[in-house]
Amino acid sequence: MGNNAQNPVDDESDMQVTLSLDDGSEVECAILTIFELEEQNYIALLPLDEDGNENEEGEVFIYRYFEDEEGNPSLENIEDDEEYEAVADRFDELLDEAAYEDMD
């Protein structure tokens, strides 16, 4: 049997993004979710270690998320503390909902 069958698209590659940090380093992140709050999209990223494993601290990065006319994504820091708190609270709610659904 040959290897002529096309492999389905590897979803894992779609679920990761490389962030360039302010210090010039780069970190691979898994995309946890993209969600909306007050008509603004946000993205939650889970930093991965060199081996592609989740970080042990459970640290999550949250950014504003935009797409341009061509659908190219871009991220923006959340500068406002109140906005960040509201977004972090919403993300926690989403995690709780996901955990609740997993129990069913």
Order of alpha helices (4+ residues) and beta strands (2+ residues): alpha-beta-beta-beta-beta-beta-alpha
